[in-house]
Amino acid sequence: MTLEAKEVRTLAGIPLRPLAVGSRAVIVHQGKITLTACITAIHHRTAGEVCFETLDTRYYLLTGPDFEPAVSAFPAVLAA
């Protein structure tokens, strides 16, 4: 059996919604938003890191307090 190598990405940021198998991750990092493919597995979660996998990529998301974006980095939208 041949295993295909997956791309490995390490991102320092925060998820905008909870990570769940079958859902896409939405991550804020370096002033931009990354939307992943559907999550196929979540391997581990700690206070400073989450490791999860999509069909083609394994992600290491560094989520410690040093990686949270400033509130002012998001535009404020007011509802009428």
N, CA, C and O atoms as a printed pandas DataFrame, in Angstrom:
     atom_number atom_name residue_name chain_id  residue_number  x_coord  y_coord  z_coord
0              1         N          MET        A               1    0.838   -1.169    0.000
1              2        CA          MET        A               1    0.000    0.000    0.000
2              3         C          MET        A               1    0.887    1.237    0.000
3              4         O          MET        A               1    1.823    1.327    0.794
4              5         N          THR        A               2    0.603    2.191   -0.881
5              6        CA          THR        A               2    1.371    3.417   -0.974
6              7         C          THR        A               2    0.593    4.550   -0.322
7              8         O          THR        A               2   -0.569    4.787   -0.651
8              9         N          LEU        A               3    1.237    5.243    0.599
9             10        CA          LEU        A               3    0.607    6.388    1.244
10            11         C          LEU        A               3    1.054    7.663    0.557
11            12         O          LEU        A               3    2.248    7.878    0.347
12            13         N          GLU        A               4    0.108    8.500    0.212
13            14        CA          GLU        A               4    0.451    9.773   -0.402
14            15         C          GLU        A               4    0.851   10.764    0.689
15            16         O          GLU        A               4    0.226   10.826    1.748
16            17         N          ALA        A               5    1.899   11.535    0.414
17            18        CA          ALA        A               5    2.355   12.530    1.379
18            19         C          ALA        A               5    1.410   13.729    1.351
19            20         O          ALA        A               5    1.041   14.220    0.284
20            21         N          LYS        A               6    1.031   14.184    2.522
21            22        CA          LYS        A               6    0.180   15.363    2.631
22            23         C          LYS        A               6    1.039   16.594    2.854
23            24         O          LYS        A               6    2.110   16.525    3.456
24            25         N          GLU        A               7    0.550   17.722    2.358
25            26        CA          GLU        A               7    1.197   19.004    2.639
26            27         C          GLU        A               7    1.008   19.277    4.133
27            28         O          GLU        A               7   -0.031   18.948    4.705
28            29         N          VAL        A               8    2.014   19.877    4.752
29            30        CA          VAL        A               8    1.936   20.256    6.162
30            31         C          VAL        A               8    2.020   21.770    6.234
31            32         O          VAL        A               8    2.943   22.376    5.690
32            33         N          ARG        A               9    1.046   22.382    6.912
33            34        CA          ARG        A               9    1.029   23.839    7.074
34            35         C          ARG        A               9    0.956   24.174    8.553
35            36         O          ARG        A               9    0.164   23.592    9.294
36            37         N          THR        A              10    1.784   25.114    8.977
37            38        CA          THR        A              10    1.743   25.624   10.341
38            39         C          THR        A              10    1.284   27.068   10.270
39            40         O          THR        A              10    1.897   27.888    9.587
40            41         N          LEU        A              11    0.202   27.379   10.977
41            42        CA          LEU        A              11   -0.352   28.728   10.994
42            43         C          LEU        A              11   -0.412   29.218   12.431
43            44         O          LEU        A              11   -0.745   28.447   13.332
44            45         N          ALA        A              12   -0.097   30.473   12.659
45            46        CA          ALA        A              12   -0.226   31.095   13.970
46            47         C          ALA        A              12   -1.441   32.009   13.897
47            48         O          ALA        A              12   -1.397   33.052   13.245
48            49         N          GLY        A              13   -2.520   31.625   14.559
49            50        CA          GLY        A              13   -3.743   32.406   14.500
50            51         C          GLY        A              13   -4.825   31.807   15.366
51            52         O          GLY        A              13   -4.552   31.048   16.296
52            53         N          ILE        A              14   -6.076   32.164   15.043
53            54        CA          ILE        A              14   -7.204   31.648   15.810
54            55         C          ILE        A              14   -8.317   31.217   14.868
55            56         O          ILE        A              14   -8.517   31.824   13.816
56            57         N          PRO        A              15   -9.040   30.169   15.244
57            58        CA          PRO        A              15  -10.206   29.782   14.448
58            59         C          PRO        A              15  -11.371   30.730   14.759
59            60         O          PRO        A              15  -11.560   31.130   15.907
60            61         N          LEU        A              16  -12.140   31.082   13.741
61            62        CA          LEU        A              16  -13.285   31.966   13.957
62            63         C          LEU        A              16  -14.519   31.203   14.414
63            64         O          LEU        A              16  -15.487   31.807   14.875
64            65         N          ARG        A              17  -14.491   29.885   14.289
65            66        CA          ARG        A              17  -15.580   29.047   14.791
66            67         C          ARG        A              17  -14.964   27.731   15.254
67            68         O          ARG        A              17  -13.835   27.413   14.881
68            69         N          PRO        A              18  -15.685   26.972   16.052
69            70        CA          PRO        A              18  -15.133   25.702   16.544
70            71         C          PRO        A              18  -14.771   24.762   15.390
71            72         O          PRO        A              18  -15.474   24.706   14.380
72            73         N          LEU        A              19  -13.680   24.032   15.550
73            74        CA          LEU        A              19  -13.276   23.059   14.549
74            75         C          LEU        A              19  -14.079   21.780   14.751
75            76         O          LEU        A              19  -14.250   21.316   15.879
76            77         N          ALA        A              20  -14.574   21.210   13.642
77            78        CA          ALA        A              20  -15.361   19.990   13.722
78            79         C          ALA        A              20  -15.154   19.169   12.464
79            80         O          ALA        A              20  -15.071   19.714   11.363
80            81         N          VAL        A              21  -15.070   17.861   12.630
81            82        CA          VAL        A              21  -14.947   16.963   11.481
82            83         C          VAL        A              21  -16.174   17.164   10.587
83            84         O          VAL        A              21  -17.308   17.198   11.064
84            85         N          GLY        A              22  -15.924   17.294    9.290
85            86        CA          GLY        A              22  -17.000   17.509    8.324
86            87         C          GLY        A              22  -17.251   18.966    8.003
87            88         O          GLY        A              22  -17.963   19.277    7.048
88            89         N          SER        A              23  -16.670   19.876    8.796
89            90        CA          SER        A              23  -16.808   21.318    8.559
90            91         C          SER        A              23  -15.487   21.888    8.061
91            92         O          SER        A              23  -14.435   21.269    8.218
92            93         N          ARG        A              24  -15.549   23.055    7.469
93            94        CA          ARG        A              24  -14.339   23.743    7.049
94            95         C          ARG        A              24  -13.841   24.615    8.190
95            96         O          ARG        A              24  -14.641   25.178    8.937
96            97         N          ALA        A              25  -12.541   24.729    8.328
97            98        CA          ALA        A              25  -11.956   25.632    9.325
98            99         C          ALA        A              25  -11.867   27.028    8.724
99           100         O          ALA        A              25  -11.528   27.198    7.553
100          101         N          VAL        A              26  -12.177   28.020    9.547
101          102        CA          VAL        A              26  -12.026   29.425    9.168
102          103         C          VAL        A              26  -11.038   30.007   10.163
103          104         O          VAL        A              26  -11.336   30.115   11.353
104          105         N          ILE        A              27   -9.845   30.387    9.672
105          106        CA          ILE        A              27   -8.739   30.784   10.544
106          107         C          ILE        A              27   -8.261   32.184   10.198
107          108         O          ILE        A              27   -8.052   32.508    9.029
108          109         N          VAL        A              28   -8.090   33.015   11.226
109          110        CA          VAL        A              28   -7.500   34.345   11.043
110          111         C          VAL        A              28   -6.030   34.235   11.381
111          112         O          VAL        A              28   -5.671   33.791   12.472
112          113         N          HIS        A              29   -5.167   34.640   10.443
113          114        CA          HIS        A              29   -3.727   34.643   10.686
114          115         C          HIS        A              29   -3.070   35.643    9.747
115          116         O          HIS        A              29   -3.476   35.782    8.594
116          117         N          GLN        A              30   -2.071   36.327   10.236
117          118        CA          GLN        A              30   -1.295   37.307    9.477
118          119         C          GLN        A              30   -2.188   38.313    8.755
119          120         O          GLN        A              30   -1.906   38.691    7.617
120          121         N          GLY        A              31   -3.253   38.742    9.405
121          122        CA          GLY        A              31   -4.128   39.747    8.833
122          123         C          GLY        A              31   -5.031   39.257    7.716
123          124         O          GLY        A              31   -5.658   40.070    7.036
124          125         N          LYS        A              32   -5.112   37.959    7.510
125          126        CA          LYS        A              32   -6.003   37.438    6.477
126          127         C          LYS        A              32   -6.784   36.247    7.022
127          128         O          LYS        A              32   -6.511   35.757    8.118
128          129         N          ILE        A              33   -7.752   35.792    6.243
129          130        CA          ILE        A              33   -8.587   34.667    6.643
130          131         C          ILE        A              33   -8.329   33.505    5.698
131          132         O          ILE        A              33   -8.327   33.672    4.479
132          133         N          THR        A              34   -8.112   32.326    6.271
133          134        CA          THR        A              34   -7.931   31.101    5.494
134          135         C          THR        A              34   -9.140   30.207    5.718
135          136         O          THR        A              34   -9.545   29.972    6.857
136          137         N          LEU        A              35   -9.712   29.713    4.638
137          138        CA          LEU        A              35  -10.807   28.751    4.673
138          139         C          LEU        A              35  -10.252   27.437    4.149
139          140         O          LEU        A              35   -9.798   27.368    3.008
140          141         N          THR        A              36  -10.284   26.399    4.965
141          142        CA          THR        A              36   -9.713   25.113    4.568
142          143         C          THR        A              36  -10.771   24.253    3.881
143          144         O          THR        A              36  -11.948   24.609    3.836
144          145         N          ALA        A              37  -10.335   23.134    3.356
145          146        CA          ALA        A              37  -11.267   22.107    2.896
146          147         C          ALA        A              37  -11.908   21.477    4.131
147          148         O          ALA        A              37  -11.542   21.815    5.257
148          149         N          CYS        A              38  -12.844   20.583    3.934
149          150        CA          CYS        A              38  -13.517   19.928    5.068
150          151         C          CYS        A              38  -12.512   19.151    5.918
151          152         O          CYS        A              38  -11.627   18.472    5.397
152          153         N          ILE        A              39  -12.668   19.265    7.227
153          154        CA          ILE        A              39  -11.795   18.579    8.172
154          155         C          ILE        A              39  -12.162   17.095    8.193
155          156         O          ILE        A              39  -13.331   16.733    8.324
156          157         N          THR        A              40  -11.141   16.246    8.062
157          158        CA          THR        A              40  -11.367   14.802    8.101
158          159         C          THR        A              40  -10.988   14.192    9.451
159          160         O          THR        A              40  -11.477   13.119    9.805
160          161         N          ALA        A              41  -10.114   14.875   10.209
161          162        CA          ALA        A              41   -9.705   14.368   11.529
162          163         C          ALA        A              41   -9.134   15.507   12.358
163          164         O          ALA        A              41   -8.500   16.421   11.831
164          165         N          ILE        A              42   -9.368   15.436   13.662
165          166        CA          ILE        A              42   -8.728   16.345   14.614
166          167         C          ILE        A              42   -7.868   15.459   15.498
167          168         O          ILE        A              42   -8.377   14.594   16.212
168          169         N          HIS        A              43   -6.546   15.681   15.446
169          170        CA          HIS        A              43   -5.617   14.777   16.119
170          171         C          HIS        A              43   -5.366   15.129   17.575
171          172         O          HIS        A              43   -5.367   14.244   18.432
172          173         N          HIS        A              44   -5.154   16.394   17.867
173          174        CA          HIS        A              44   -4.991   16.790   19.262
174          175         C          HIS        A              44   -5.248   18.275   19.421
175          176         O          HIS        A              44   -5.104   19.063   18.486
176          177         N          ARG        A              45   -5.635   18.629   20.640
177          178        CA          ARG        A              45   -5.862   20.031   21.018
178          179         C          ARG        A              45   -5.167   20.258   22.348
179          180         O          ARG        A              45   -5.314   19.472   23.283
180          181         N          THR        A              46   -4.412   21.336   22.418
181          182        CA          THR        A              46   -3.827   21.761   23.685
182          183         C          THR        A              46   -4.152   23.238   23.842
183          184         O          THR        A              46   -4.819   23.824   22.990
184          185         N          ALA        A              47   -3.681   23.844   24.933
185          186        CA          ALA        A              47   -3.929   25.268   25.148
186          187         C          ALA        A              47   -3.265   26.122   24.076
187          188         O          ALA        A              47   -3.728   27.230   23.802
188          189         N          GLY        A              48   -2.189   25.629   23.464
189          190        CA          GLY        A              48   -1.460   26.438   22.502
190          191         C          GLY        A              48   -1.420   25.917   21.083
191          192         O          GLY        A              48   -0.823   26.554   20.216
192          193         N          GLU        A              49   -2.050   24.754   20.814
193          194        CA          GLU        A              49   -1.954   24.189   19.469
194          195         C          GLU        A              49   -3.126   23.241   19.190
195          196         O          GLU        A              49   -3.619   22.544   20.077
196          197         N          VAL        A              50   -3.549   23.246   17.928
197          198        CA          VAL        A              50   -4.518   22.270   17.448
198          199         C          VAL        A              50   -3.926   21.638   16.193
199          200         O          VAL        A              50   -3.431   22.343   15.313
200          201         N          CYS        A              51   -3.978   20.327   16.112
201          202        CA          CYS        A              51   -3.522   19.621   14.922
202          203         C          CYS        A              51   -4.747   18.962   14.289
203          204         O          CYS        A              51   -5.427   18.153   14.921
204          205         N          PHE        A              52   -5.020   19.323   13.026
205          206        CA          PHE        A              52   -6.143   18.714   12.329
206          207         C          PHE        A              52   -5.762   18.451   10.881
207          208         O          PHE        A              52   -4.729   18.915   10.400
208          209         N          GLU        A              53   -6.611   17.702   10.200
209          210        CA          GLU        A              53   -6.277   17.232    8.865
210          211         C          GLU        A              53   -7.469   17.402    7.924
211          212         O          GLU        A              53   -8.622   17.203    8.307
212          213         N          THR        A              54   -7.157   17.775    6.682
213          214        CA          THR        A              54   -8.144   17.766    5.612
214          215         C          THR        A              54   -7.712   16.676    4.635
215          216         O          THR        A              54   -6.756   15.950    4.907
216          217         N          LEU        A              55   -8.388   16.553    3.525
217          218        CA          LEU        A              55   -8.067   15.489    2.591
218          219         C          LEU        A              55   -6.608   15.548    2.118
219          220         O          LEU        A              55   -5.961   14.509    1.986
220          221         N          ASP        A              56   -6.090   16.748    1.863
221          222        CA          ASP        A              56   -4.749   16.902    1.298
222          223         C          ASP        A              56   -3.716   17.537    2.219
223          224         O          ASP        A              56   -2.529   17.544    1.893
224          225         N          THR        A              57   -4.145   18.075    3.372
225          226        CA          THR        A              57   -3.238   18.883    4.187
226          227         C          THR        A              57   -3.381   18.551    5.663
227          228         O          THR        A              57   -4.481   18.293    6.151
228          229         N          ARG        A              58   -2.248   18.560    6.372
229          230        CA          ARG        A              58   -2.240   18.460    7.830
230          231         C          ARG        A              58   -1.881   19.846    8.353
231          232         O          ARG        A              58   -0.875   20.428    7.948
232          233         N          TYR        A              59   -2.709   20.375    9.256
233          234        CA          TYR        A              59   -2.525   21.717    9.792
234          235         C          TYR        A              59   -2.084   21.649   11.245
235          236         O          TYR        A              59   -2.590   20.842   12.025
236          237         N          TYR        A              60   -1.139   22.503   11.594
237          238        CA          TYR        A              60   -0.758   22.753   12.980
238          239         C          TYR        A              60   -1.111   24.216   13.223
239          240         O          TYR        A              60   -0.449   25.115   12.704
240          241         N          LEU        A              61   -2.144   24.448   14.005
241          242        CA          LEU        A              61   -2.613   25.801   14.277
242          243         C          LEU        A              61   -2.144   26.207   15.665
243          244         O          LEU        A              61   -2.590   25.653   16.670
244          245         N          LEU        A              62   -1.236   27.181   15.711
245          246        CA          LEU        A              62   -0.705   27.692   16.974
246          247         C          LEU        A              62   -1.682   28.736   17.489
247          248         O          LEU        A              62   -1.887   29.766   16.846
248          249         N          THR        A              63   -2.288   28.479   18.646
249          250        CA          THR        A              63   -3.389   29.304   19.126
250          251         C          THR        A              63   -3.121   29.984   20.458
251          252         O          THR        A              63   -4.055   30.462   21.102
252          253         N          GLY        A              64   -1.883   30.038   20.878
253          254        CA          GLY        A              64   -1.550   30.627   22.174
254          255         C          GLY        A              64   -1.931   32.092   22.250
255          256         O          GLY        A              64   -2.304   32.685   21.238
256          257         N          PRO        A              65   -1.843   32.693   23.444
257          258        CA          PRO        A              65   -2.262   34.088   23.631
258          259         C          PRO        A              65   -1.478   35.077   22.776
259          260         O          PRO        A              65   -1.987   36.158   22.479
260          261         N          ASP        A              66   -0.268   34.743   22.378
261          262        CA          ASP        A              66    0.523   35.649   21.547
262          263         C          ASP        A              66    0.017   35.704   20.114
263          264         O          ASP        A              66    0.442   36.568   19.347
264          265         N          PHE        A              67   -0.882   34.800   19.736
265          266        CA          PHE        A              67   -1.321   34.718   18.353
266          267         C          PHE        A              67   -2.715   35.275   18.120
267          268         O          PHE        A              67   -3.205   35.241   16.992
268          269         N          GLU        A              68   -3.372   35.791   19.168
269          270        CA          GLU        A              68   -4.712   36.336   18.994
270          271         C          GLU        A              68   -4.620   37.717   18.359
271          272         O          GLU        A              68   -3.858   38.561   18.830
272          273         N          PRO        A              69   -5.390   37.962   17.291
273          274        CA          PRO        A              69   -5.343   39.267   16.640
274          275         C          PRO        A              69   -5.981   40.345   17.503
275          276         O          PRO        A              69   -6.845   40.059   18.332
276          277         N          ALA        A              70   -5.557   41.566   17.306
277          278        CA          ALA        A              70   -6.135   42.691   18.031
278          279         C          ALA        A              70   -7.574   42.891   17.565
279          280         O          ALA        A              70   -7.901   42.642   16.405
280          281         N          VAL        A              71   -8.422   43.339   18.475
281          282        CA          VAL        A              71   -9.817   43.564   18.122
282          283         C          VAL        A              71   -9.925   44.581   17.005
283          284         O          VAL        A              71  -10.799   44.453   16.149
284          285         N          SER        A              72   -9.061   45.589   16.986
285          286        CA          SER        A              72   -9.129   46.633   15.963
286          287         C          SER        A              72   -8.743   46.126   14.571
287          288         O          SER        A              72   -8.900   46.849   13.587
288          289         N          ALA        A              73   -8.245   44.901   14.479
289          290        CA          ALA        A              73   -7.887   44.354   13.170
290          291         C          ALA        A              73   -9.122   43.992   12.358
291          292         O          ALA        A              73   -9.021   43.787   11.149
292          293         N          PHE        A              74  -10.298   43.907   13.003
293          294        CA          PHE        A              74  -11.537   43.570   12.314
294          295         C          PHE        A              74  -12.380   44.809   12.115
295          296         O          PHE        A              74  -12.542   45.592   13.052
296          297         N          PRO        A              75  -12.923   45.015   10.927
297          298        CA          PRO        A              75  -13.790   46.173   10.723
298          299         C          PRO        A              75  -15.089   46.003   11.502
299          300         O          PRO        A              75  -15.650   44.909   11.571
300          301         N          ALA        A              76  -15.549   47.085   12.076
301          302        CA          ALA        A              76  -16.804   47.051   12.816
302          303         C          ALA        A              76  -17.955   47.303   11.852
303          304         O          ALA        A              76  -17.917   48.242   11.058
304          305         N          VAL        A              77  -18.967   46.465   11.927
305          306        CA          VAL        A              77  -20.136   46.614   11.067
306          307         C          VAL        A              77  -21.342   46.817   11.970
307          308         O          VAL        A              77  -21.590   46.017   12.872
308          309         N          LEU        A              78  -22.085   47.877   11.731
309          310        CA          LEU        A              78  -23.251   48.159   12.532
310          311         C          LEU        A              78  -24.512   47.831   11.742
311          312         O          LEU        A              78  -24.625   48.175   10.565
312          313         N          ALA        A              79  -25.446   47.171   12.388
313          314        CA          ALA        A              79  -26.728   46.854   11.744
314          315         C          ALA        A              79  -27.668   48.041   11.904
315          316         O          ALA        A              79  -27.662   48.720   12.931
316          317         N          ALA        A              80  -28.463   48.279   10.894
317          318        CA          ALA        A              80  -29.414   49.403   10.943
318          319         C          ALA        A              80  -30.666   49.015   11.686
319          320         O          ALA        A              80  -31.577   49.830   11.828
